[in-house]
Structures are given as C-alpha cells and as structure tokens.
C-alpha cells in the first residue's frame, strides 16, 4: 500500500491510497468518525476499477487529522485481529 499526501494543515488532511477499494476505505472512515475531535471524514473513489481512493479528514483543531487517522488505523487493525482470532477459534472448535 502506498499513500500520497495531497493536502495537509492543522485541521485537514487529504490522502490518496493506492491499490485499495471501497471495503477498506469504508471501514477506515467508520473508525475515523468514532473520534470526537473529527468533524468530518469521507472518502471518494471516482472509479472502482481504475481509480485510487482519496480519504479526507477534518478535525475541530483539538487534534491533528493525521493523529486521528493513525489512531483509526490502529483501532481497525486491532478489530481485524480480534475477528481473525474469532474465526480461528471457531474453526478449531469445529475439528
């Protein structure tokens, strides 16, 4: 995964995420929006087959948008790890 910063200031961040899809961006957006300092978060994917999504985060100024994005990715990663473990446990019990 490659990320390009398109816009960055004290309250706004726009990044392009190469090689990702709606699935990843939608999940990440949901985790970003859990942050109380985030006023707005969205993503845009102009074409699902040939486009690269852009993620936009705007905070209220109490926190840098890149910190909100990083924390959201960490939370998403933790949740995915928990889902993975639940599946593995279910398959172990099935044997």
VEXSE-172308 format. One record per atom (N, C-alpha, C, CB): x, y, z; atom name; residue number from 1; residue in three letters. Coordinates in nm, 3 decimals. Glycine has a CB too. Example, Ala and Ser with C-alpha at 12.3 -4.5 7.8 and 13.67 -1.06 7.14 Angstrom:
<vexmis>
+---------+---------+---------+------+-----+------+
:      c1 :      c2 :      c3 : atom : seq : type :
+---------+---------+---------+------+-----+------+
:   1.319 :  -0.569 :   0.780 :    N :   1 :  ala :
:   1.230 :  -0.450 :   0.780 :   CA :   1 :  ala :
:   1.320 :  -0.330 :   0.780 :    C :   1 :  ala :
:   1.131 :  -0.447 :   0.905 :   CB :   1 :  ala :
:   1.285 :  -0.225 :   0.708 :    N :   2 :  ser :
:   1.367 :  -0.106 :   0.714 :   CA :   2 :  ser :
:   1.290 :   0.003 :   0.787 :    C :   2 :  ser :
:   1.408 :  -0.060 :   0.572 :   CB :   2 :  ser :
+---------+---------+---------+------+-----+------+
</vexmis>
This chain:
<vexmis>
+---------+---------+---------+------+-----+------+
:      c1 :      c2 :      c3 : atom : seq : type :
+---------+---------+---------+------+-----+------+
:   0.085 :  -0.117 :   0.000 :    N :   1 :  unk :
:   0.000 :   0.000 :   0.000 :   CA :   1 :  unk :
:   0.089 :   0.123 :   0.000 :    C :   1 :  unk :
:  -0.097 :   0.000 :   0.122 :   CB :   1 :  unk :
:   0.053 :   0.216 :  -0.085 :    N :   2 :  unk :
:   0.126 :   0.343 :  -0.091 :   CA :   2 :  unk :
:   0.027 :   0.455 :  -0.064 :    C :   2 :  unk :
:   0.196 :   0.362 :  -0.231 :   CB :   2 :  unk :
:   0.072 :   0.555 :   0.011 :    N :   3 :  unk :
:  -0.013 :   0.669 :   0.045 :   CA :   3 :  unk :
:   0.056 :   0.797 :   0.001 :    C :   3 :  unk :
:  -0.044 :   0.673 :   0.197 :   CB :   3 :  unk :
:  -0.020 :   0.883 :  -0.065 :    N :   4 :  unk :
:   0.031 :   1.013 :  -0.108 :   CA :   4 :  unk :
:  -0.048 :   1.122 :  -0.035 :    C :   4 :  unk :
:   0.022 :   1.030 :  -0.263 :   CB :   4 :  unk :
:   0.022 :   1.212 :   0.028 :    N :   5 :  unk :
:  -0.044 :   1.324 :   0.095 :   CA :   5 :  unk :
:  -0.076 :   1.429 :  -0.011 :    C :   5 :  unk :
:   0.046 :   1.384 :   0.208 :   CB :   5 :  unk :
:  -0.204 :   1.463 :  -0.022 :    N :   6 :  unk :
:  -0.248 :   1.562 :  -0.120 :   CA :   6 :  unk :
:  -0.268 :   1.699 :  -0.058 :    C :   6 :  unk :
:  -0.376 :   1.516 :  -0.187 :   CB :   6 :  unk :
:  -0.312 :   1.701 :   0.069 :    N :   7 :  unk :
:  -0.336 :   1.826 :   0.140 :   CA :   7 :  unk :
:  -0.315 :   1.799 :   0.289 :    C :   7 :  unk :
:  -0.480 :   1.883 :   0.112 :   CB :   7 :  unk :
:  -0.251 :   1.894 :   0.355 :    N :   8 :  unk :
:  -0.226 :   1.876 :   0.498 :   CA :   8 :  unk :
:  -0.209 :   2.012 :   0.563 :    C :   8 :  unk :
:  -0.101 :   1.787 :   0.522 :   CB :   8 :  unk :
:  -0.290 :   2.036 :   0.668 :    N :   9 :  unk :
:  -0.272 :   2.154 :   0.751 :   CA :   9 :  unk :
:  -0.314 :   2.118 :   0.894 :    C :   9 :  unk :
:  -0.353 :   2.277 :   0.696 :   CB :   9 :  unk :
:  -0.335 :   2.215 :   0.979 :    N :  10 :  unk :
:  -0.364 :   2.187 :   1.120 :   CA :  10 :  unk :
:  -0.494 :   2.113 :   1.143 :    C :  10 :  unk :
:  -0.367 :   2.315 :   1.196 :   CB :  10 :  unk :
:  -0.591 :   2.129 :   1.054 :    N :  11 :  unk :
:  -0.722 :   2.067 :   1.075 :   CA :  11 :  unk :
:  -0.770 :   1.979 :   0.961 :    C :  11 :  unk :
:  -0.822 :   2.173 :   1.100 :   CB :  11 :  unk :
:  -0.698 :   1.978 :   0.849 :    N :  12 :  unk :
:  -0.743 :   1.900 :   0.735 :   CA :  12 :  unk :
:  -0.632 :   1.812 :   0.678 :    C :  12 :  unk :
:  -0.796 :   1.992 :   0.627 :   CB :  12 :  unk :
:  -0.675 :   1.696 :   0.632 :    N :  13 :  unk :
:  -0.583 :   1.602 :   0.569 :   CA :  13 :  unk :
:  -0.656 :   1.533 :   0.456 :    C :  13 :  unk :
:  -0.527 :   1.498 :   0.672 :   CB :  13 :  unk :
:  -0.592 :   1.529 :   0.339 :    N :  14 :  unk :
:  -0.645 :   1.454 :   0.226 :   CA :  14 :  unk :
:  -0.531 :   1.368 :   0.174 :    C :  14 :  unk :
:  -0.702 :   1.550 :   0.113 :   CB :  14 :  unk :
:  -0.556 :   1.238 :   0.167 :    N :  15 :  unk :
:  -0.453 :   1.144 :   0.120 :   CA :  15 :  unk :
:  -0.512 :   1.054 :   0.012 :    C :  15 :  unk :
:  -0.396 :   1.060 :   0.237 :   CB :  15 :  unk :
:  -0.427 :   1.014 :  -0.079 :    N :  16 :  unk :
:  -0.463 :   0.917 :  -0.182 :   CA :  16 :  unk :
:  -0.405 :   0.783 :  -0.138 :    C :  16 :  unk :
:  -0.411 :   0.959 :  -0.325 :   CB :  16 :  unk :
:  -0.488 :   0.679 :  -0.143 :    N :  17 :  unk :
:  -0.445 :   0.546 :  -0.101 :   CA :  17 :  unk :
:  -0.443 :   0.457 :  -0.224 :    C :  17 :  unk :
:  -0.541 :   0.488 :   0.011 :   CB :  17 :  unk :
:  -0.325 :   0.423 :  -0.269 :    N :  18 :  unk :
:  -0.310 :   0.345 :  -0.391 :   CA :  18 :  unk :
:  -0.338 :   0.198 :  -0.366 :    C :  18 :  unk :
:  -0.170 :   0.362 :  -0.450 :   CB :  18 :  unk :
:  -0.418 :   0.140 :  -0.454 :    N :  19 :  unk :
:  -0.442 :  -0.003 :  -0.450 :   CA :  19 :  unk :
:  -0.548 :  -0.049 :  -0.352 :    C :  19 :  unk :
:  -0.317 :  -0.071 :  -0.419 :   CB :  19 :  unk :
:  -0.629 :   0.040 :  -0.299 :    N :  20 :  unk :
:  -0.734 :  -0.001 :  -0.205 :   CA :  20 :  unk :
:  -0.871 :   0.021 :  -0.267 :    C :  20 :  unk :
:  -0.723 :   0.077 :  -0.072 :   CB :  20 :  unk :
:  -0.973 :  -0.027 :  -0.198 :    N :  21 :  unk :
:  -1.108 :  -0.025 :  -0.253 :   CA :  21 :  unk :
:  -1.207 :   0.033 :  -0.152 :    C :  21 :  unk :
:  -1.152 :  -0.167 :  -0.293 :   CB :  21 :  unk :
:  -1.335 :   0.026 :  -0.191 :    N :  22 :  unk :
:  -1.442 :   0.072 :  -0.102 :   CA :  22 :  unk :
:  -1.439 :  -0.002 :   0.032 :    C :  22 :  unk :
:  -1.578 :   0.052 :  -0.169 :   CB :  22 :  unk :
:  -1.411 :  -0.130 :   0.029 :    N :  23 :  unk :
:  -1.415 :  -0.210 :   0.153 :   CA :  23 :  unk :
:  -1.323 :  -0.151 :   0.259 :    C :  23 :  unk :
:  -1.376 :  -0.355 :   0.125 :   CB :  23 :  unk :
:  -1.199 :  -0.129 :   0.223 :    N :  24 :  unk :
:  -1.102 :  -0.074 :   0.319 :   CA :  24 :  unk :
:  -1.140 :   0.068 :   0.358 :    C :  24 :  unk :
:  -0.961 :  -0.076 :   0.260 :   CB :  24 :  unk :
:  -1.170 :   0.151 :   0.262 :    N :  25 :  unk :
:  -1.197 :   0.293 :   0.290 :   CA :  25 :  unk :
:  -1.322 :   0.313 :   0.374 :    C :  25 :  unk :
:  -1.210 :   0.371 :   0.160 :   CB :  25 :  unk :
:  -1.425 :   0.235 :   0.348 :    N :  26 :  unk :
:  -1.548 :   0.247 :   0.425 :   CA :  26 :  unk :
:  -1.523 :   0.207 :   0.570 :    C :  26 :  unk :
:  -1.658 :   0.159 :   0.363 :   CB :  26 :  unk :
:  -1.450 :   0.098 :   0.591 :    N :  27 :  unk :
:  -1.419 :   0.056 :   0.728 :   CA :  27 :  unk :
:  -1.335 :   0.162 :   0.798 :    C :  27 :  unk :
:  -1.345 :  -0.079 :   0.727 :   CB :  27 :  unk :
:  -1.235 :   0.214 :   0.730 :    N :  28 :  unk :
:  -1.149 :   0.315 :   0.791 :   CA :  28 :  unk :
:  -1.228 :   0.442 :   0.823 :    C :  28 :  unk :
:  -1.032 :   0.349 :   0.699 :   CB :  28 :  unk :
:  -1.314 :   0.485 :   0.733 :    N :  29 :  unk :
:  -1.396 :   0.603 :   0.757 :   CA :  29 :  unk :
:  -1.480 :   0.585 :   0.884 :    C :  29 :  unk :
:  -1.487 :   0.631 :   0.636 :   CB :  29 :  unk :
:  -1.539 :   0.469 :   0.902 :    N :  30 :  unk :
:  -1.619 :   0.444 :   1.021 :   CA :  30 :  unk :
:  -1.536 :   0.454 :   1.148 :    C :  30 :  unk :
:  -1.684 :   0.307 :   1.013 :   CB :  30 :  unk :
:  -1.415 :   0.407 :   1.146 :    N :  31 :  unk :
:  -1.328 :   0.416 :   1.264 :   CA :  31 :  unk :
:  -1.283 :   0.560 :   1.288 :    C :  31 :  unk :
:  -1.207 :   0.324 :   1.248 :   CB :  31 :  unk :
:  -1.256 :   0.635 :   1.182 :    N :  32 :  unk :
:  -1.217 :   0.775 :   1.196 :   CA :  32 :  unk :
:  -1.329 :   0.855 :   1.263 :    C :  32 :  unk :
:  -1.182 :   0.837 :   1.058 :   CB :  32 :  unk :
:  -1.452 :   0.829 :   1.222 :    N :  33 :  unk :
:  -1.567 :   0.905 :   1.272 :   CA :  33 :  unk :
:  -1.596 :   0.877 :   1.420 :    C :  33 :  unk :
:  -1.689 :   0.872 :   1.190 :   CB :  33 :  unk :
:  -1.537 :   0.776 :   1.478 :    N :  34 :  unk :
:  -1.555 :   0.749 :   1.621 :   CA :  34 :  unk :
:  -1.479 :   0.850 :   1.708 :    C :  34 :  unk :
:  -1.508 :   0.608 :   1.654 :   CB :  34 :  unk :
:  -1.385 :   0.920 :   1.650 :    N :  35 :  unk :
:  -1.303 :   1.018 :   1.721 :   CA :  35 :  unk :
:  -1.384 :   1.147 :   1.741 :    C :  35 :  unk :
:  -1.171 :   1.048 :   1.643 :   CB :  35 :  unk :
:  -1.401 :   1.190 :   1.864 :    N :  36 :  unk :
:  -1.481 :   1.309 :   1.894 :   CA :  36 :  unk :
:  -1.421 :   1.438 :   1.838 :    C :  36 :  unk :
:  -1.496 :   1.323 :   2.043 :   CB :  36 :  unk :
:  -1.292 :   1.439 :   1.811 :    N :  37 :  unk :
:  -1.230 :   1.559 :   1.755 :   CA :  37 :  unk :
:  -1.248 :   1.569 :   1.603 :    C :  37 :  unk :
:  -1.082 :   1.561 :   1.788 :   CB :  37 :  unk :
:  -1.300 :   1.465 :   1.542 :    N :  38 :  unk :
:  -1.321 :   1.465 :   1.397 :   CA :  38 :  unk :
:  -1.458 :   1.525 :   1.366 :    C :  38 :  unk :
:  -1.311 :   1.321 :   1.339 :   CB :  38 :  unk :
:  -1.456 :   1.632 :   1.288 :    N :  39 :  unk :
:  -1.580 :   1.698 :   1.246 :   CA :  39 :  unk :
:  -1.638 :   1.632 :   1.121 :    C :  39 :  unk :
:  -1.555 :   1.847 :   1.219 :   CB :  39 :  unk :
:  -1.549 :   1.584 :   1.035 :    N :  40 :  unk :
:  -1.593 :   1.529 :   0.907 :   CA :  40 :  unk :
:  -1.488 :   1.432 :   0.856 :    C :  40 :  unk :
:  -1.618 :   1.642 :   0.803 :   CB :  40 :  unk :
:  -1.533 :   1.320 :   0.803 :    N :  41 :  unk :
:  -1.443 :   1.224 :   0.739 :   CA :  41 :  unk :
:  -1.518 :   1.159 :   0.624 :    C :  41 :  unk :
:  -1.392 :   1.115 :   0.841 :   CB :  41 :  unk :
:  -1.452 :   1.147 :   0.512 :    N :  42 :  unk :
:  -1.513 :   1.084 :   0.396 :   CA :  42 :  unk :
:  -1.404 :   1.027 :   0.306 :    C :  42 :  unk :
:  -1.602 :   1.185 :   0.318 :   CB :  42 :  unk :
:  -1.449 :   0.954 :   0.207 :    N :  43 :  unk :
:  -1.356 :   0.909 :   0.104 :   CA :  43 :  unk :
:  -1.427 :   0.916 :  -0.030 :    C :  43 :  unk :
:  -1.303 :   0.764 :   0.132 :   CB :  43 :  unk :
:  -1.349 :   0.923 :  -0.135 :    N :  44 :  unk :
:  -1.403 :   0.929 :  -0.269 :   CA :  44 :  unk :
:  -1.324 :   0.832 :  -0.356 :    C :  44 :  unk :
:  -1.398 :   1.074 :  -0.327 :   CB :  44 :  unk :
:  -1.395 :   0.755 :  -0.433 :    N :  45 :  unk :
:  -1.333 :   0.663 :  -0.528 :   CA :  45 :  unk :
:  -1.403 :   0.685 :  -0.662 :    C :  45 :  unk :
:  -1.343 :   0.512 :  -0.481 :   CB :  45 :  unk :
:  -1.337 :   0.758 :  -0.750 :    N :  46 :  unk :
:  -1.402 :   0.800 :  -0.875 :   CA :  46 :  unk :
:  -1.439 :   0.682 :  -0.964 :    C :  46 :  unk :
:  -1.312 :   0.895 :  -0.950 :   CB :  46 :  unk :
:  -1.358 :   0.578 :  -0.966 :    N :  47 :  unk :
:  -1.389 :   0.460 :  -1.045 :   CA :  47 :  unk :
:  -1.334 :   0.337 :  -0.974 :    C :  47 :  unk :
:  -1.331 :   0.471 :  -1.190 :   CB :  47 :  unk :
:  -1.417 :   0.239 :  -0.945 :    N :  48 :  unk :
:  -1.372 :   0.125 :  -0.865 :   CA :  48 :  unk :
:  -1.267 :   0.036 :  -0.931 :    C :  48 :  unk :
:  -1.489 :   0.043 :  -0.829 :   CB :  48 :  unk :
:  -1.256 :   0.041 :  -1.063 :    N :  49 :  unk :
:  -1.159 :  -0.044 :  -1.131 :   CA :  49 :  unk :
:  -1.026 :   0.024 :  -1.160 :    C :  49 :  unk :
:  -1.218 :  -0.094 :  -1.258 :   CB :  49 :  unk :
:  -1.029 :   0.154 :  -1.184 :    N :  50 :  unk :
:  -0.906 :   0.222 :  -1.225 :   CA :  50 :  unk :
:  -0.867 :   0.339 :  -1.135 :    C :  50 :  unk :
:  -0.919 :   0.270 :  -1.366 :   CB :  50 :  unk :
:  -0.954 :   0.378 :  -1.044 :    N :  51 :  unk :
:  -0.925 :   0.493 :  -0.960 :   CA :  51 :  unk :
:  -0.859 :   0.455 :  -0.828 :    C :  51 :  unk :
:  -1.051 :   0.570 :  -0.932 :   CB :  51 :  unk :
:  -0.797 :   0.551 :  -0.767 :    N :  52 :  unk :
:  -0.743 :   0.535 :  -0.633 :   CA :  52 :  unk :
:  -0.826 :   0.621 :  -0.538 :    C :  52 :  unk :
:  -0.591 :   0.573 :  -0.627 :   CB :  52 :  unk :
:  -0.865 :   0.566 :  -0.424 :    N :  53 :  unk :
:  -0.948 :   0.645 :  -0.332 :   CA :  53 :  unk :
:  -0.869 :   0.757 :  -0.265 :    C :  53 :  unk :
:  -1.008 :   0.555 :  -0.226 :   CB :  53 :  unk :
:  -0.941 :   0.864 :  -0.235 :    N :  54 :  unk :
:  -0.885 :   0.970 :  -0.152 :   CA :  54 :  unk :
:  -0.965 :   0.975 :  -0.023 :    C :  54 :  unk :
:  -0.887 :   1.108 :  -0.226 :   CB :  54 :  unk :
:  -0.895 :   0.988 :   0.087 :    N :  55 :  unk :
:  -0.957 :   0.996 :   0.219 :   CA :  55 :  unk :
:  -0.938 :   1.138 :   0.270 :    C :  55 :  unk :
:  -0.896 :   0.891 :   0.318 :   CB :  55 :  unk :
:  -1.046 :   1.194 :   0.322 :    N :  56 :  unk :
:  -1.044 :   1.331 :   0.373 :   CA :  56 :  unk :
:  -1.085 :   1.330 :   0.520 :    C :  56 :  unk :
:  -1.139 :   1.422 :   0.290 :   CB :  56 :  unk :
:  -1.006 :   1.399 :   0.603 :    N :  57 :  unk :
:  -1.035 :   1.409 :   0.746 :   CA :  57 :  unk :
:  -1.024 :   1.555 :   0.787 :    C :  57 :  unk :
:  -0.938 :   1.320 :   0.831 :   CB :  57 :  unk :
:  -1.126 :   1.604 :   0.859 :    N :  58 :  unk :
:  -1.122 :   1.739 :   0.915 :   CA :  58 :  unk :
:  -1.151 :   1.730 :   1.064 :    C :  58 :  unk :
:  -1.224 :   1.834 :   0.842 :   CB :  58 :  unk :
:  -1.064 :   1.791 :   1.144 :    N :  59 :  unk :
:  -1.082 :   1.790 :   1.289 :   CA :  59 :  unk :
:  -1.123 :   1.929 :   1.338 :    C :  59 :  unk :
:  -0.954 :   1.743 :   1.360 :   CB :  59 :  unk :
:  -1.158 :   1.936 :   1.466 :    N :  60 :  unk :
:  -1.201 :   2.063 :   1.526 :   CA :  60 :  unk :
:  -1.082 :   2.146 :   1.577 :    C :  60 :  unk :
:  -1.296 :   2.035 :   1.642 :   CB :  60 :  unk :
:  -0.962 :   2.101 :   1.553 :    N :  61 :  unk :
:  -0.843 :   2.175 :   1.594 :   CA :  61 :  unk :
:  -0.784 :   2.127 :   1.726 :    C :  61 :  unk :
:  -0.877 :   2.320 :   1.605 :   CB :  61 :  unk :
:  -0.855 :   2.043 :   1.798 :    N :  62 :  unk :
:  -0.802 :   1.989 :   1.924 :   CA :  62 :  unk :
:  -0.704 :   1.876 :   1.899 :    C :  62 :  unk :
:  -0.917 :   1.940 :   2.013 :   CB :  62 :  unk :
:  -0.702 :   1.828 :   1.777 :    N :  63 :  unk :
:  -0.617 :   1.717 :   1.741 :   CA :  63 :  unk :
:  -0.578 :   1.729 :   1.594 :    C :  63 :  unk :
:  -0.686 :   1.582 :   1.769 :   CB :  63 :  unk :
:  -0.459 :   1.685 :   1.562 :    N :  64 :  unk :
:  -0.417 :   1.687 :   1.422 :   CA :  64 :  unk :
:  -0.490 :   1.576 :   1.346 :    C :  64 :  unk :
:  -0.262 :   1.669 :   1.410 :   CB :  64 :  unk :
:  -0.530 :   1.601 :   1.223 :    N :  65 :  unk :
:  -0.603 :   1.499 :   1.147 :   CA :  65 :  unk :
:  -0.521 :   1.372 :   1.123 :    C :  65 :  unk :
:  -0.648 :   1.556 :   1.015 :   CB :  65 :  unk :
:  -0.391 :   1.386 :   1.106 :    N :  66 :  unk :
:  -0.309 :   1.267 :   1.085 :   CA :  66 :  unk :
:  -0.306 :   1.179 :   1.211 :    C :  66 :  unk :
:  -0.166 :   1.306 :   1.045 :   CB :  66 :  unk :
:  -0.315 :   1.240 :   1.330 :    N :  67 :  unk :
:  -0.322 :   1.160 :   1.452 :   CA :  67 :  unk :
:  -0.453 :   1.083 :   1.460 :    C :  67 :  unk :
:  -0.306 :   1.250 :   1.576 :   CB :  67 :  unk :
:  -0.562 :   1.147 :   1.419 :    N :  68 :  unk :
:  -0.692 :   1.079 :   1.417 :   CA :  68 :  unk :
:  -0.689 :   0.963 :   1.318 :    C :  68 :  unk :
:  -0.806 :   1.179 :   1.381 :   CB :  68 :  unk :
:  -0.627 :   0.985 :   1.202 :    N :  69 :  unk :
:  -0.617 :   0.880 :   1.101 :   CA :  69 :  unk :
:  -0.532 :   0.764 :   1.151 :    C :  69 :  unk :
:  -0.559 :   0.937 :   0.972 :   CB :  69 :  unk :
:  -0.421 :   0.794 :   1.212 :    N :  70 :  unk :
:  -0.333 :   0.689 :   1.263 :   CA :  70 :  unk :
:  -0.402 :   0.607 :   1.372 :    C :  70 :  unk :
:  -0.202 :   0.749 :   1.318 :   CB :  70 :  unk :
:  -0.470 :   0.675 :   1.464 :    N :  71 :  unk :
:  -0.541 :   0.603 :   1.570 :   CA :  71 :  unk :
:  -0.652 :   0.516 :   1.511 :    C :  71 :  unk :
:  -0.601 :   0.702 :   1.672 :   CB :  71 :  unk :
:  -0.721 :   0.566 :   1.410 :    N :  72 :  unk :
:  -0.827 :   0.487 :   1.346 :   CA :  72 :  unk :
:  -0.769 :   0.362 :   1.281 :    C :  72 :  unk :
:  -0.901 :   0.572 :   1.241 :   CB :  72 :  unk :
:  -0.653 :   0.373 :   1.216 :    N :  73 :  unk :
:  -0.592 :   0.256 :   1.153 :   CA :  73 :  unk :
:  -0.550 :   0.155 :   1.259 :    C :  73 :  unk :
:  -0.471 :   0.297 :   1.068 :   CB :  73 :  unk :
:  -0.501 :   0.203 :   1.373 :    N :  74 :  unk :
:  -0.463 :   0.112 :   1.481 :   CA :  74 :  unk :
:  -0.585 :   0.040 :   1.538 :    C :  74 :  unk :
:  -0.391 :   0.189 :   1.592 :   CB :  74 :  unk :
:  -0.695 :   0.113 :   1.555 :    N :  75 :  unk :
:  -0.819 :   0.052 :   1.605 :   CA :  75 :  unk :
:  -0.875 :  -0.049 :   1.506 :    C :  75 :  unk :
:  -0.924 :   0.160 :   1.635 :   CB :  75 :  unk :
:  -0.872 :  -0.014 :   1.378 :    N :  76 :  unk :
:  -0.919 :  -0.105 :   1.274 :   CA :  76 :  unk :
:  -0.834 :  -0.231 :   1.273 :    C :  76 :  unk :
:  -0.917 :  -0.037 :   1.136 :   CB :  76 :  unk :
:  -0.704 :  -0.216 :   1.283 :    N :  77 :  unk :
:  -0.614 :  -0.330 :   1.285 :   CA :  77 :  unk :
:  -0.642 :  -0.420 :   1.405 :    C :  77 :  unk :
:  -0.468 :  -0.283 :   1.287 :   CB :  77 :  unk :
:  -0.665 :  -0.362 :   1.521 :    N :  78 :  unk :
:  -0.695 :  -0.439 :   1.641 :   CA :  78 :  unk :
:  -0.825 :  -0.517 :   1.623 :    C :  78 :  unk :
:  -0.704 :  -0.347 :   1.764 :   CB :  78 :  unk :
:  -0.927 :  -0.450 :   1.570 :    N :  79 :  unk :
:  -1.055 :  -0.515 :   1.548 :   CA :  79 :  unk :
:  -1.043 :  -0.631 :   1.449 :    C :  79 :  unk :
:  -1.157 :  -0.414 :   1.499 :   CB :  79 :  unk :
:  -0.968 :  -0.609 :   1.341 :    N :  80 :  unk :
:  -0.948 :  -0.716 :   1.244 :   CA :  80 :  unk :
:  -0.874 :  -0.834 :   1.306 :    C :  80 :  unk :
:  -0.872 :  -0.664 :   1.122 :   CB :  80 :  unk :
:  -0.781 :  -0.806 :   1.395 :    N :  81 :  unk :
:  -0.712 :  -0.914 :   1.467 :   CA :  81 :  unk :
:  -0.807 :  -0.994 :   1.554 :    C :  81 :  unk :
:  -0.599 :  -0.857 :   1.552 :   CB :  81 :  unk :
:  -0.901 :  -0.925 :   1.619 :    N :  82 :  unk :
:  -1.000 :  -0.992 :   1.702 :   CA :  82 :  unk :
:  -1.094 :  -1.078 :   1.617 :    C :  82 :  unk :
:  -1.081 :  -0.890 :   1.782 :   CB :  82 :  unk :
:  -1.131 :  -1.027 :   1.500 :    N :  83 :  unk :
:  -1.216 :  -1.104 :   1.409 :   CA :  83 :  unk :
:  -1.142 :  -1.228 :   1.362 :    C :  83 :  unk :
:  -1.260 :  -1.017 :   1.288 :   CB :  83 :  unk :
:  -1.016 :  -1.210 :   1.327 :    N :  84 :  unk :
:  -0.933 :  -1.323 :   1.282 :   CA :  84 :  unk :
:  -0.927 :  -1.430 :   1.389 :    C :  84 :  unk :
:  -0.791 :  -1.275 :   1.246 :   CB :  84 :  unk :
:  -0.901 :  -1.389 :   1.513 :    N :  85 :  unk :
:  -0.893 :  -1.485 :   1.623 :   CA :  85 :  unk :
:  -1.026 :  -1.556 :   1.646 :    C :  85 :  unk :
:  -0.850 :  -1.415 :   1.751 :   CB :  85 :  unk :
:  -1.138 :  -1.485 :   1.633 :    N :  86 :  unk :
:  -1.269 :  -1.547 :   1.649 :   CA :  86 :  unk :
:  -1.293 :  -1.654 :   1.542 :    C :  86 :  unk :
:  -1.380 :  -1.440 :   1.643 :   CB :  86 :  unk :
:  -1.254 :  -1.624 :   1.418 :    N :  87 :  unk :
:  -1.268 :  -1.723 :   1.312 :   CA :  87 :  unk :
:  -1.179 :  -1.844 :   1.339 :    C :  87 :  unk :
:  -1.233 :  -1.662 :   1.176 :   CB :  87 :  unk :
:  -1.055 :  -1.819 :   1.377 :    N :  88 :  unk :
:  -0.964 :  -1.931 :   1.405 :   CA :  88 :  unk :
:  -1.016 :  -2.018 :   1.518 :    C :  88 :  unk :
:  -0.825 :  -1.879 :   1.440 :   CB :  88 :  unk :
:  -1.069 :  -1.956 :   1.621 :    N :  89 :  unk :
:  -1.126 :  -2.032 :   1.734 :   CA :  89 :  unk :
:  -1.245 :  -2.114 :   1.689 :    C :  89 :  unk :
:  -1.167 :  -1.937 :   1.848 :   CB :  89 :  unk :
:  -1.330 :  -2.057 :   1.606 :    N :  90 :  unk :
:  -1.446 :  -2.130 :   1.555 :   CA :  90 :  unk :
:  -1.403 :  -2.251 :   1.474 :    C :  90 :  unk :
:  -1.535 :  -2.038 :   1.470 :   CB :  90 :  unk :
:  -1.300 :  -2.236 :   1.393 :    N :  91 :  unk :
:  -1.252 :  -2.348 :   1.312 :   CA :  91 :  unk :
:  -1.186 :  -2.454 :   1.398 :    C :  91 :  unk :
:  -1.155 :  -2.300 :   1.206 :   CB :  91 :  unk :
:  -1.117 :  -2.413 :   1.505 :    N :  92 :  unk :
:  -1.056 :  -2.511 :   1.597 :   CA :  92 :  unk :
:  -1.163 :  -2.594 :   1.666 :    C :  92 :  unk :
:  -0.968 :  -2.440 :   1.703 :   CB :  92 :  unk :
:  -1.271 :  -2.529 :   1.707 :    N :  93 :  unk :
:  -1.379 :  -2.598 :   1.777 :   CA :  93 :  unk :
:  -1.452 :  -2.696 :   1.683 :    C :  93 :  unk :
:  -1.479 :  -2.495 :   1.835 :   CB :  93 :  unk :
:  -1.451 :  -2.667 :   1.556 :    N :  94 :  unk :
:  -1.520 :  -2.749 :   1.459 :   CA :  94 :  unk :
:  -1.451 :  -2.882 :   1.437 :    C :  94 :  unk :
:  -1.533 :  -2.675 :   1.329 :   CB :  94 :  unk :
:  -1.324 :  -2.889 :   1.462 :    N :  95 :  unk :
:  -1.247 :  -3.012 :   1.438 :   CA :  95 :  unk :
:  -1.281 :  -3.121 :   1.534 :    C :  95 :  unk :
:  -1.100 :  -2.984 :   1.445 :   CB :  95 :  unk :
+---------+---------+---------+------+-----+------+
</vexmis>
